[in-house]
């Protein structure tokens, strides 16, 4: 058997242990949820709700906590 593609999971962590959630300024209209290993399921659920609201142009002040340039 010969493989055409391989993928290995990438694990990381931020200094404060919080994920990055939201839009990245250099990629407008692209939404990210870069969760950390610890509490990944919890942050994925939070990210879903925040990104859903962001997509529908709702005011989402909570994204300030998870912004990329913090």
N, CA, C, O and CB atoms as a CASP TS submission, in Angstrom:
PFRMAT TS
TARGET T0000
AUTHOR 0000-0000-0000
METHOD Language model
MODEL 1
PARENT N/A
ATOM      1  N   UNK     1       0.842  -1.161   0.000  1.00  0.00           N
ATOM      2  CA  UNK     1       0.000   0.000   0.000  1.00  0.00           C
ATOM      3  C   UNK     1       0.894   1.234   0.000  1.00  0.00           C
ATOM      4  O   UNK     1       1.895   1.297   0.714  1.00  0.00           O
ATOM      5  CB  UNK     1      -0.962  -0.007   1.210  1.00  0.00           C
ATOM      6  N   UNK     2       0.510   2.213  -0.817  1.00  0.00           N
ATOM      7  CA  UNK     2       1.256   3.453  -0.905  1.00  0.00           C
ATOM      8  C   UNK     2       0.335   4.622  -0.551  1.00  0.00           C
ATOM      9  O   UNK     2      -0.782   4.714  -1.060  1.00  0.00           O
ATOM     10  CB  UNK     2       1.861   3.631  -2.320  1.00  0.00           C
ATOM     11  N   UNK     3       0.806   5.511   0.320  1.00  0.00           N
ATOM     12  CA  UNK     3       0.002   6.653   0.747  1.00  0.00           C
ATOM     13  C   UNK     3       0.285   7.868  -0.138  1.00  0.00           C
ATOM     14  O   UNK     3       1.434   8.154  -0.474  1.00  0.00           O
ATOM     15  CB  UNK     3       0.284   6.989   2.225  1.00  0.00           C
ATOM     16  N   UNK     4      -0.777   8.571  -0.505  1.00  0.00           N
ATOM     17  CA  UNK     4      -0.610   9.802  -1.261  1.00  0.00           C
ATOM     18  C   UNK     4      -0.476  11.009  -0.339  1.00  0.00           C
ATOM     19  O   UNK     4       0.258  11.951  -0.638  1.00  0.00           O
ATOM     20  CB  UNK     4      -1.780   9.998  -2.210  1.00  0.00           C
ATOM     21  N   UNK     5      -1.189  10.972   0.783  1.00  0.00           N
ATOM     22  CA  UNK     5      -1.188  12.094   1.715  1.00  0.00           C
ATOM     23  C   UNK     5      -1.028  11.579   3.129  1.00  0.00           C
ATOM     24  O   UNK     5      -1.482  10.484   3.461  1.00  0.00           O
ATOM     25  CB  UNK     5      -2.479  12.924   1.584  1.00  0.00           C
ATOM     26  N   UNK     6      -0.379  12.375   3.956  1.00  0.00           N
ATOM     27  CA  UNK     6      -0.243  12.064   5.374  1.00  0.00           C
ATOM     28  C   UNK     6      -0.527  13.327   6.159  1.00  0.00           C
ATOM     29  O   UNK     6      -0.262  14.434   5.691  1.00  0.00           O
ATOM     30  CB  UNK     6       1.174  11.502   5.705  1.00  0.00           C
ATOM     31  N   UNK     7      -1.062  13.157   7.344  1.00  0.00           N
ATOM     32  CA  UNK     7      -1.314  14.300   8.214  1.00  0.00           C
ATOM     33  C   UNK     7      -1.012  13.906   9.646  1.00  0.00           C
ATOM     34  O   UNK     7      -1.333  12.804  10.092  1.00  0.00           O
ATOM     35  CB  UNK     7      -2.775  14.800   8.078  1.00  0.00           C
ATOM     36  N   UNK     8      -0.401  14.809  10.337  1.00  0.00           N
ATOM     37  CA  UNK     8      -0.120  14.596  11.748  1.00  0.00           C
ATOM     38  C   UNK     8      -0.722  15.759  12.516  1.00  0.00           C
ATOM     39  O   UNK     8      -0.572  16.913  12.113  1.00  0.00           O
ATOM     40  CB  UNK     8       1.418  14.467  12.018  1.00  0.00           C
ATOM     41  N   UNK     9      -1.386  15.476  13.595  1.00  0.00           N
ATOM     42  CA  UNK     9      -1.997  16.532  14.405  1.00  0.00           C
ATOM     43  C   UNK     9      -0.944  17.484  14.935  1.00  0.00           C
ATOM     44  O   UNK     9       0.174  17.085  15.262  1.00  0.00           O
ATOM     45  CB  UNK     9      -2.791  15.932  15.566  1.00  0.00           C
ATOM     46  N   UNK    10      -1.317  18.728  15.011  1.00  0.00           N
ATOM     47  CA  UNK    10      -0.423  19.755  15.520  1.00  0.00           C
ATOM     48  C   UNK    10      -0.991  20.247  16.853  1.00  0.00           C
ATOM     49  O   UNK    10      -2.163  20.611  16.941  1.00  0.00           O
ATOM     50  CB  UNK    10      -0.260  20.936  14.493  1.00  0.00           C
ATOM     51  N   UNK    11      -0.174  20.252  17.852  1.00  0.00           N
ATOM     52  CA  UNK    11      -0.608  20.689  19.173  1.00  0.00           C
ATOM     53  C   UNK    11       0.189  21.917  19.565  1.00  0.00           C
ATOM     54  O   UNK    11       1.387  22.015  19.301  1.00  0.00           O
ATOM     55  CB  UNK    11      -0.441  19.561  20.224  1.00  0.00           C
ATOM     56  N   UNK    12      -0.487  22.833  20.189  1.00  0.00           N
ATOM     57  CA  UNK    12       0.190  24.040  20.627  1.00  0.00           C
ATOM     58  C   UNK    12      -0.511  24.628  21.827  1.00  0.00           C
ATOM     59  O   UNK    12      -1.542  24.130  22.278  1.00  0.00           O
ATOM     60  CB  UNK    12       0.259  25.060  19.502  1.00  0.00           C
ATOM     61  N   UNK    13       0.059  25.677  22.325  1.00  0.00           N
ATOM     62  CA  UNK    13      -0.514  26.352  23.474  1.00  0.00           C
ATOM     63  C   UNK    13      -0.103  27.816  23.412  1.00  0.00           C
ATOM     64  O   UNK    13       0.956  28.148  22.879  1.00  0.00           O
ATOM     65  CB  UNK    13      -0.057  25.690  24.812  1.00  0.00           C
ATOM     66  N   UNK    14      -0.927  28.671  23.945  1.00  0.00           N
ATOM     67  CA  UNK    14      -0.582  30.086  24.033  1.00  0.00           C
ATOM     68  C   UNK    14      -0.073  30.375  25.436  1.00  0.00           C
ATOM     69  O   UNK    14      -0.258  29.568  26.348  1.00  0.00           O
ATOM     70  CB  UNK    14      -1.803  30.989  23.685  1.00  0.00           C
ATOM     71  N   UNK    15       0.562  31.516  25.608  1.00  0.00           N
ATOM     72  CA  UNK    15       1.113  31.865  26.921  1.00  0.00           C
ATOM     73  C   UNK    15       0.046  31.912  28.003  1.00  0.00           C
ATOM     74  O   UNK    15       0.283  31.504  29.140  1.00  0.00           O
ATOM     75  CB  UNK    15       1.820  33.202  26.850  1.00  0.00           C
ATOM     76  N   UNK    16      -1.146  32.417  27.638  1.00  0.00           N
ATOM     77  CA  UNK    16      -2.211  32.542  28.639  1.00  0.00           C
ATOM     78  C   UNK    16      -3.180  31.374  28.628  1.00  0.00           C
ATOM     79  O   UNK    16      -4.122  31.350  29.419  1.00  0.00           O
ATOM     80  CB  UNK    16      -2.973  33.817  28.418  1.00  0.00           C
ATOM     81  N   UNK    17      -2.967  30.398  27.741  1.00  0.00           N
ATOM     82  CA  UNK    17      -3.817  29.219  27.720  1.00  0.00           C
ATOM     83  C   UNK    17      -5.170  29.431  27.051  1.00  0.00           C
ATOM     84  O   UNK    17      -6.070  28.604  27.200  1.00  0.00           O
ATOM     85  CB  UNK    17      -4.030  28.749  29.104  1.00  0.00           C
ATOM     86  N   UNK    18      -5.323  30.536  26.313  1.00  0.00           N
ATOM     87  CA  UNK    18      -6.576  30.823  25.617  1.00  0.00           C
ATOM     88  C   UNK    18      -6.409  30.602  24.117  1.00  0.00           C
ATOM     89  O   UNK    18      -5.325  30.822  23.577  1.00  0.00           O
ATOM     90  CB  UNK    18      -7.038  32.268  25.899  1.00  0.00           C
ATOM     91  N   UNK    19      -7.461  30.172  23.445  1.00  0.00           N
ATOM     92  CA  UNK    19      -7.376  29.978  22.000  1.00  0.00           C
ATOM     93  C   UNK    19      -7.470  31.308  21.252  1.00  0.00           C
ATOM     94  O   UNK    19      -7.802  32.342  21.832  1.00  0.00           O
ATOM     95  CB  UNK    19      -8.480  29.032  21.529  1.00  0.00           C
ATOM     96  N   UNK    20      -7.175  31.260  19.972  1.00  0.00           N
ATOM     97  CA  UNK    20      -7.436  32.385  19.076  1.00  0.00           C
ATOM     98  C   UNK    20      -8.748  32.093  18.367  1.00  0.00           C
ATOM     99  O   UNK    20      -8.912  31.034  17.761  1.00  0.00           O
ATOM    100  CB  UNK    20      -6.258  32.604  18.047  1.00  0.00           C
ATOM    101  N   UNK    21      -9.676  33.030  18.442  1.00  0.00           N
ATOM    102  CA  UNK    21     -10.986  32.860  17.822  1.00  0.00           C
ATOM    103  C   UNK    21     -11.341  34.168  17.131  1.00  0.00           C
ATOM    104  O   UNK    21     -11.238  35.238  17.731  1.00  0.00           O
ATOM    105  CB  UNK    21     -12.078  32.457  18.878  1.00  0.00           C
ATOM    106  N   UNK    22     -11.760  34.087  15.866  1.00  0.00           N
ATOM    107  CA  UNK    22     -12.221  35.274  15.157  1.00  0.00           C
ATOM    108  C   UNK    22     -11.634  35.372  13.773  1.00  0.00           C
ATOM    109  O   UNK    22     -11.146  34.391  13.212  1.00  0.00           O
ATOM    110  CB  UNK    22     -11.883  36.510  15.935  1.00  0.00           C
ATOM    111  N   UNK    23     -11.691  36.596  13.221  1.00  0.00           N
ATOM    112  CA  UNK    23     -11.127  36.869  11.902  1.00  0.00           C
ATOM    113  C   UNK    23      -9.674  37.299  12.058  1.00  0.00           C
ATOM    114  O   UNK    23      -9.314  37.983  13.016  1.00  0.00           O
ATOM    115  CB  UNK    23     -11.949  37.960  11.158  1.00  0.00           C
ATOM    116  N   UNK    24      -8.860  36.895  11.116  1.00  0.00           N
ATOM    117  CA  UNK    24      -7.472  37.328  11.063  1.00  0.00           C
ATOM    118  C   UNK    24      -7.405  38.480  10.066  1.00  0.00           C
ATOM    119  O   UNK    24      -7.936  38.360   8.962  1.00  0.00           O
ATOM    120  CB  UNK    24      -6.503  36.146  10.658  1.00  0.00           C
ATOM    121  N   UNK    25      -6.766  39.592  10.424  1.00  0.00           N
ATOM    122  CA  UNK    25      -6.831  40.818   9.622  1.00  0.00           C
ATOM    123  C   UNK    25      -6.330  40.626   8.185  1.00  0.00           C
ATOM    124  O   UNK    25      -6.832  41.284   7.275  1.00  0.00           O
ATOM    125  CB  UNK    25      -6.024  41.906  10.292  1.00  0.00           C
ATOM    126  N   UNK    26      -5.362  39.750   7.966  1.00  0.00           N
ATOM    127  CA  UNK    26      -4.827  39.545   6.617  1.00  0.00           C
ATOM    128  C   UNK    26      -5.684  38.612   5.773  1.00  0.00           C
ATOM    129  O   UNK    26      -5.451  38.474   4.572  1.00  0.00           O
ATOM    130  CB  UNK    26      -3.427  38.995   6.701  1.00  0.00           C
ATOM    131  N   UNK    27      -6.671  37.975   6.387  1.00  0.00           N
ATOM    132  CA  UNK    27      -7.563  37.058   5.667  1.00  0.00           C
ATOM    133  C   UNK    27      -9.009  37.418   5.992  1.00  0.00           C
ATOM    134  O   UNK    27      -9.666  36.713   6.758  1.00  0.00           O
ATOM    135  CB  UNK    27      -7.265  35.568   6.041  1.00  0.00           C
ATOM    136  N   UNK    28      -9.511  38.512   5.414  1.00  0.00           N
ATOM    137  CA  UNK    28     -10.885  38.910   5.720  1.00  0.00           C
ATOM    138  C   UNK    28     -11.887  37.852   5.278  1.00  0.00           C
ATOM    139  O   UNK    28     -11.683  37.156   4.284  1.00  0.00           O
ATOM    140  CB  UNK    28     -11.210  40.241   5.054  1.00  0.00           C
ATOM    141  N   UNK    29     -12.961  37.748   6.030  1.00  0.00           N
ATOM    142  CA  UNK    29     -14.035  36.779   5.773  1.00  0.00           C
ATOM    143  C   UNK    29     -13.600  35.328   5.977  1.00  0.00           C
ATOM    144  O   UNK    29     -14.277  34.409   5.516  1.00  0.00           O
ATOM    145  CB  UNK    29     -14.549  36.951   4.363  1.00  0.00           C
ATOM    146  N   UNK    30     -12.494  35.121   6.653  1.00  0.00           N
ATOM    147  CA  UNK    30     -12.065  33.778   7.047  1.00  0.00           C
ATOM    148  C   UNK    30     -12.125  33.739   8.571  1.00  0.00           C
ATOM    149  O   UNK    30     -11.573  34.607   9.247  1.00  0.00           O
ATOM    150  CB  UNK    30     -10.606  33.432   6.505  1.00  0.00           C
ATOM    151  N   UNK    31     -12.787  32.742   9.091  1.00  0.00           N
ATOM    152  CA  UNK    31     -13.018  32.653  10.529  1.00  0.00           C
ATOM    153  C   UNK    31     -12.188  31.511  11.110  1.00  0.00           C
ATOM    154  O   UNK    31     -12.112  30.429  10.528  1.00  0.00           O
ATOM    155  CB  UNK    31     -14.525  32.445  10.836  1.00  0.00           C
ATOM    156  N   UNK    32     -11.573  31.759  12.250  1.00  0.00           N
ATOM    157  CA  UNK    32     -10.661  30.794  12.842  1.00  0.00           C
ATOM    158  C   UNK    32     -11.066  30.434  14.267  1.00  0.00           C
ATOM    159  O   UNK    32     -11.586  31.255  15.022  1.00  0.00           O
ATOM    160  CB  UNK    32      -9.248  31.337  12.828  1.00  0.00           C
ATOM    161  N   UNK    33     -10.811  29.194  14.594  1.00  0.00           N
ATOM    162  CA  UNK    33     -10.916  28.713  15.958  1.00  0.00           C
ATOM    163  C   UNK    33      -9.685  27.848  16.199  1.00  0.00           C
ATOM    164  O   UNK    33      -9.698  26.644  15.940  1.00  0.00           O
ATOM    165  CB  UNK    33     -12.261  27.916  16.204  1.00  0.00           C
ATOM    166  N   UNK    34      -8.641  28.464  16.690  1.00  0.00           N
ATOM    167  CA  UNK    34      -7.377  27.773  16.937  1.00  0.00           C
ATOM    168  C   UNK    34      -7.319  27.457  18.422  1.00  0.00           C
ATOM    169  O   UNK    34      -6.806  28.230  19.231  1.00  0.00           O
ATOM    170  CB  UNK    34      -6.136  28.636  16.484  1.00  0.00           C
ATOM    171  N   UNK    35      -7.861  26.301  18.748  1.00  0.00           N
ATOM    172  CA  UNK    35      -8.001  25.908  20.146  1.00  0.00           C
ATOM    173  C   UNK    35      -6.700  25.360  20.689  1.00  0.00           C
ATOM    174  O   UNK    35      -5.812  24.948  19.943  1.00  0.00           O
ATOM    175  CB  UNK    35      -9.105  24.877  20.303  1.00  0.00           C
ATOM    176  N   UNK    36      -6.610  25.365  21.991  1.00  0.00           N
ATOM    177  CA  UNK    36      -5.452  24.806  22.673  1.00  0.00           C
ATOM    178  C   UNK    36      -5.787  23.391  23.141  1.00  0.00           C
ATOM    179  O   UNK    36      -6.954  23.003  23.190  1.00  0.00           O
ATOM    180  CB  UNK    36      -5.023  25.703  23.871  1.00  0.00           C
ATOM    181  N   UNK    37      -4.775  22.645  23.476  1.00  0.00           N
ATOM    182  CA  UNK    37      -4.969  21.242  23.860  1.00  0.00           C
ATOM    183  C   UNK    37      -5.852  21.127  25.098  1.00  0.00           C
ATOM    184  O   UNK    37      -6.805  20.347  25.122  1.00  0.00           O
ATOM    185  CB  UNK    37      -3.615  20.566  24.119  1.00  0.00           C
ATOM    186  N   UNK    38      -5.532  21.902  26.115  1.00  0.00           N
ATOM    187  CA  UNK    38      -6.347  21.858  27.326  1.00  0.00           C
ATOM    188  C   UNK    38      -7.694  22.503  27.051  1.00  0.00           C
ATOM    189  O   UNK    38      -7.753  23.557  26.416  1.00  0.00           O
ATOM    190  CB  UNK    38      -5.634  22.567  28.505  1.00  0.00           C
ATOM    191  N   UNK    39      -8.749  21.907  27.503  1.00  0.00           N
ATOM    192  CA  UNK    39     -10.100  22.448  27.375  1.00  0.00           C
ATOM    193  C   UNK    39     -10.534  22.644  25.927  1.00  0.00           C
ATOM    194  O   UNK    39     -11.336  23.535  25.645  1.00  0.00           O
ATOM    195  CB  UNK    39     -10.190  23.759  28.103  1.00  0.00           C
ATOM    196  N   UNK    40     -10.033  21.847  25.019  1.00  0.00           N
ATOM    197  CA  UNK    40     -10.347  21.991  23.603  1.00  0.00           C
ATOM    198  C   UNK    40     -11.823  21.860  23.290  1.00  0.00           C
ATOM    199  O   UNK    40     -12.349  22.618  22.476  1.00  0.00           O
ATOM    200  CB  UNK    40      -9.592  20.983  22.820  1.00  0.00           C
ATOM    201  N   UNK    41     -12.497  20.920  23.916  1.00  0.00           N
ATOM    202  CA  UNK    41     -13.925  20.724  23.649  1.00  0.00           C
ATOM    203  C   UNK    41     -14.713  21.928  24.153  1.00  0.00           C
ATOM    204  O   UNK    41     -15.638  22.386  23.481  1.00  0.00           O
ATOM    205  CB  UNK    41     -14.439  19.418  24.318  1.00  0.00           C
ATOM    206  N   UNK    42     -14.367  22.434  25.302  1.00  0.00           N
ATOM    207  CA  UNK    42     -15.041  23.616  25.840  1.00  0.00           C
ATOM    208  C   UNK    42     -14.850  24.807  24.912  1.00  0.00           C
ATOM    209  O   UNK    42     -15.820  25.486  24.573  1.00  0.00           O
ATOM    210  CB  UNK    42     -14.512  23.948  27.247  1.00  0.00           C
ATOM    211  N   UNK    43     -13.604  25.073  24.491  1.00  0.00           N
ATOM    212  CA  UNK    43     -13.341  26.216  23.626  1.00  0.00           C
ATOM    213  C   UNK    43     -13.964  26.035  22.245  1.00  0.00           C
ATOM    214  O   UNK    43     -14.362  27.022  21.626  1.00  0.00           O
ATOM    215  CB  UNK    43     -11.844  26.437  23.493  1.00  0.00           C
ATOM    216  N   UNK    44     -14.057  24.821  21.754  1.00  0.00           N
ATOM    217  CA  UNK    44     -14.709  24.585  20.463  1.00  0.00           C
ATOM    218  C   UNK    44     -16.179  24.973  20.532  1.00  0.00           C
ATOM    219  O   UNK    44     -16.711  25.547  19.582  1.00  0.00           O
ATOM    220  CB  UNK    44     -14.566  23.110  20.042  1.00  0.00           C
ATOM    221  N   UNK    45     -16.834  24.669  21.631  1.00  0.00           N
ATOM    222  CA  UNK    45     -18.240  25.038  21.811  1.00  0.00           C
ATOM    223  C   UNK    45     -18.393  26.552  21.907  1.00  0.00           C
ATOM    224  O   UNK    45     -19.300  27.125  21.304  1.00  0.00           O
ATOM    225  CB  UNK    45     -18.818  24.366  23.069  1.00  0.00           C
ATOM    226  N   UNK    46     -17.522  27.192  22.653  1.00  0.00           N
ATOM    227  CA  UNK    46     -17.548  28.651  22.769  1.00  0.00           C
ATOM    228  C   UNK    46     -17.277  29.281  21.405  1.00  0.00           C
ATOM    229  O   UNK    46     -17.960  30.223  21.005  1.00  0.00           O
ATOM    230  CB  UNK    46     -16.506  29.142  23.813  1.00  0.00           C
ATOM    231  N   UNK    47     -16.279  28.758  20.696  1.00  0.00           N
ATOM    232  CA  UNK    47     -15.920  29.296  19.387  1.00  0.00           C
ATOM    233  C   UNK    47     -17.084  29.195  18.407  1.00  0.00           C
ATOM    234  O   UNK    47     -17.343  30.131  17.650  1.00  0.00           O
ATOM    235  CB  UNK    47     -14.702  28.561  18.830  1.00  0.00           C
ATOM    236  N   UNK    48     -17.778  28.078  18.418  1.00  0.00           N
ATOM    237  CA  UNK    48     -18.919  27.920  17.520  1.00  0.00           C
ATOM    238  C   UNK    48     -19.924  29.047  17.731  1.00  0.00           C
ATOM    239  O   UNK    48     -20.371  29.672  16.769  1.00  0.00           O
ATOM    240  CB  UNK    48     -19.595  26.555  17.739  1.00  0.00           C
ATOM    241  N   UNK    49     -20.273  29.303  18.964  1.00  0.00           N
ATOM    242  CA  UNK    49     -21.280  30.319  19.258  1.00  0.00           C
ATOM    243  C   UNK    49     -20.782  31.725  18.901  1.00  0.00           C
ATOM    244  O   UNK    49     -21.535  32.525  18.346  1.00  0.00           O
ATOM    245  CB  UNK    49     -21.670  30.260  20.737  1.00  0.00           C
ATOM    246  N   UNK    50     -19.535  32.023  19.213  1.00  0.00           N
ATOM    247  CA  UNK    50     -18.994  33.341  18.901  1.00  0.00           C
ATOM    248  C   UNK    50     -18.856  33.556  17.403  1.00  0.00           C
ATOM    249  O   UNK    50     -19.201  34.623  16.897  1.00  0.00           O
ATOM    250  CB  UNK    50     -17.650  33.526  19.571  1.00  0.00           C
ATOM    251  N   UNK    51     -18.352  32.547  16.682  1.00  0.00           N
ATOM    252  CA  UNK    51     -18.177  32.679  15.238  1.00  0.00           C
ATOM    253  C   UNK    51     -19.516  32.724  14.516  1.00  0.00           C
ATOM    254  O   UNK    51     -19.652  33.414  13.506  1.00  0.00           O
ATOM    255  CB  UNK    51     -17.337  31.530  14.701  1.00  0.00           C
ATOM    256  N   UNK    52     -20.485  32.010  15.014  1.00  0.00           N
ATOM    257  CA  UNK    52     -21.833  32.076  14.437  1.00  0.00           C
ATOM    258  C   UNK    52     -22.362  33.503  14.535  1.00  0.00           C
ATOM    259  O   UNK    52     -22.878  34.050  13.560  1.00  0.00           O
ATOM    260  CB  UNK    52     -22.797  31.087  15.156  1.00  0.00           C
ATOM    261  N   UNK    53     -22.232  34.098  15.708  1.00  0.00           N
ATOM    262  CA  UNK    53     -22.713  35.463  15.893  1.00  0.00           C
ATOM    263  C   UNK    53     -21.917  36.456  15.046  1.00  0.00           C
ATOM    264  O   UNK    53     -22.485  37.398  14.493  1.00  0.00           O
ATOM    265  CB  UNK    53     -22.635  35.854  17.367  1.00  0.00           C
ATOM    266  N   UNK    54     -20.611  36.249  14.945  1.00  0.00           N
ATOM    267  CA  UNK    54     -19.778  37.115  14.112  1.00  0.00           C
ATOM    268  C   UNK    54     -20.201  37.021  12.651  1.00  0.00           C
ATOM    269  O   UNK    54     -20.304  38.038  11.965  1.00  0.00           O
ATOM    270  CB  UNK    54     -18.293  36.743  14.261  1.00  0.00           C
ATOM    271  N   UNK    55     -20.443  35.821  12.181  1.00  0.00           N
ATOM    272  CA  UNK    55     -20.863  35.594  10.801  1.00  0.00           C
ATOM    273  C   UNK    55     -22.176  36.315  10.488  1.00  0.00           C
ATOM    274  O   UNK    55     -22.348  36.853   9.394  1.00  0.00           O
ATOM    275  CB  UNK    55     -21.013  34.097  10.537  1.00  0.00           C
ATOM    276  N   UNK    56     -23.092  36.322  11.444  1.00  0.00           N
ATOM    277  CA  UNK    56     -24.387  36.969  11.252  1.00  0.00           C
ATOM    278  C   UNK    56     -24.363  38.442  11.671  1.00  0.00           C
ATOM    279  O   UNK    56     -25.412  39.046  11.898  1.00  0.00           O
ATOM    280  CB  UNK    56     -25.457  36.227  12.037  1.00  0.00           C
ATOM    281  N   UNK    57     -23.159  39.012  11.770  1.00  0.00           N
ATOM    282  CA  UNK    57     -22.959  40.437  12.059  1.00  0.00           C
ATOM    283  C   UNK    57     -23.555  40.898  13.385  1.00  0.00           C
ATOM    284  O   UNK    57     -23.985  42.045  13.507  1.00  0.00           O
ATOM    285  CB  UNK    57     -23.546  41.253  10.958  1.00  0.00           C
ATOM    286  N   UNK    58     -23.582  40.034  14.351  1.00  0.00           N
ATOM    287  CA  UNK    58     -24.019  40.423  15.693  1.00  0.00           C
ATOM    288  C   UNK    58     -22.828  41.054  16.427  1.00  0.00           C
ATOM    289  O   UNK    58     -21.673  40.787  16.095  1.00  0.00           O
ATOM    290  CB  UNK    58     -24.582  39.184  16.489  1.00  0.00           C
ATOM    291  N   UNK    59     -23.116  41.871  17.398  1.00  0.00           N
ATOM    292  CA  UNK    59     -22.064  42.436  18.229  1.00  0.00           C
ATOM    293  C   UNK    59     -21.543  41.340  19.152  1.00  0.00           C
ATOM    294  O   UNK    59     -22.312  40.736  19.899  1.00  0.00           O
ATOM    295  CB  UNK    59     -22.583  43.663  19.045  1.00  0.00           C
ATOM    296  N   UNK    60     -20.243  41.086  19.101  1.00  0.00           N
ATOM    297  CA  UNK    60     -19.654  39.996  19.882  1.00  0.00           C
ATOM    298  C   UNK    60     -18.470  40.540  20.684  1.00  0.00           C
ATOM    299  O   UNK    60     -17.319  40.310  20.314  1.00  0.00           O
ATOM    300  CB  UNK    60     -19.202  38.818  18.954  1.00  0.00           C
ATOM    301  N   UNK    61     -18.741  41.261  21.781  1.00  0.00           N
ATOM    302  CA  UNK    61     -17.633  41.840  22.556  1.00  0.00           C
ATOM    303  C   UNK    61     -16.735  40.781  23.200  1.00  0.00           C
ATOM    304  O   UNK    61     -15.580  41.065  23.518  1.00  0.00           O
ATOM    305  CB  UNK    61     -18.186  42.752  23.635  1.00  0.00           C
ATOM    306  N   UNK    62     -17.244  39.583  23.393  1.00  0.00           N
ATOM    307  CA  UNK    62     -16.435  38.513  24.006  1.00  0.00           C
ATOM    308  C   UNK    62     -15.232  38.131  23.144  1.00  0.00           C
ATOM    309  O   UNK    62     -14.252  37.593  23.658  1.00  0.00           O
ATOM    310  CB  UNK    62     -17.299  37.276  24.250  1.00  0.00           C
ATOM    311  N   UNK    63     -15.295  38.402  21.847  1.00  0.00           N
ATOM    312  CA  UNK    63     -14.168  38.059  20.971  1.00  0.00           C
ATOM    313  C   UNK    63     -12.913  38.854  21.318  1.00  0.00           C
ATOM    314  O   UNK    63     -11.811  38.475  20.922  1.00  0.00           O
ATOM    315  CB  UNK    63     -14.543  38.304  19.513  1.00  0.00           C
ATOM    316  N   UNK    64     -13.070  39.937  22.046  1.00  0.00           N
ATOM    317  CA  UNK    64     -11.923  40.744  22.477  1.00  0.00           C
ATOM    318  C   UNK    64     -10.939  39.891  23.288  1.00  0.00           C
ATOM    319  O   UNK    64      -9.727  40.089  23.210  1.00  0.00           O
ATOM    320  CB  UNK    64     -12.398  41.958  23.316  1.00  0.00           C
ATOM    321  N   UNK    65     -11.461  38.960  24.050  1.00  0.00           N
ATOM    322  CA  UNK    65     -10.627  38.084  24.881  1.00  0.00           C
ATOM    323  C   UNK    65      -9.764  37.157  24.028  1.00  0.00           C
ATOM    324  O   UNK    65      -8.641  36.823  24.404  1.00  0.00           O
ATOM    325  CB  UNK    65     -11.504  37.255  25.823  1.00  0.00           C
ATOM    326  N   UNK    66     -10.303  36.740  22.865  1.00  0.00           N
ATOM    327  CA  UNK    66      -9.656  35.715  22.049  1.00  0.00           C
ATOM    328  C   UNK    66      -8.999  36.261  20.781  1.00  0.00           C
ATOM    329  O   UNK    66      -8.569  35.474  19.937  1.00  0.00           O
ATOM    330  CB  UNK    66     -10.661  34.672  21.672  1.00  0.00           C
ATOM    331  N   UNK    67      -8.908  37.581  20.621  1.00  0.00           N
ATOM    332  CA  UNK    67      -8.408  38.170  19.375  1.00  0.00           C
ATOM    333  C   UNK    67      -6.953  37.774  19.113  1.00  0.00           C
ATOM    334  O   UNK    67      -6.220  37.410  20.033  1.00  0.00           O
ATOM    335  CB  UNK    67      -8.534  39.699  19.424  1.00  0.00           C
ATOM    336  N   UNK    68      -6.557  37.851  17.861  1.00  0.00           N
ATOM    337  CA  UNK    68      -5.220  37.459  17.457  1.00  0.00           C
ATOM    338  C   UNK    68      -4.121  38.418  17.942  1.00  0.00           C
ATOM    339  O   UNK    68      -2.998  37.989  18.206  1.00  0.00           O
ATOM    340  CB  UNK    68      -5.169  37.354  15.966  1.00  0.00           C
ATOM    341  N   UNK    69      -4.439  39.694  18.057  1.00  0.00           N
ATOM    342  CA  UNK    69      -3.408  40.678  18.428  1.00  0.00           C
ATOM    343  C   UNK    69      -3.445  41.051  19.908  1.00  0.00           C
ATOM    344  O   UNK    69      -3.161  42.192  20.273  1.00  0.00           O
ATOM    345  CB  UNK    69      -3.571  41.932  17.594  1.00  0.00           C
ATOM    346  N   UNK    70      -3.788  40.104  20.739  1.00  0.00           N
ATOM    347  CA  UNK    70      -3.857  40.415  22.169  1.00  0.00           C
ATOM    348  C   UNK    70      -2.484  40.440  22.799  1.00  0.00           C
ATOM    349  O   UNK    70      -2.360  40.686  23.999  1.00  0.00           O
ATOM    350  CB  UNK    70      -4.732  39.407  22.890  1.00  0.00           C
TER
END
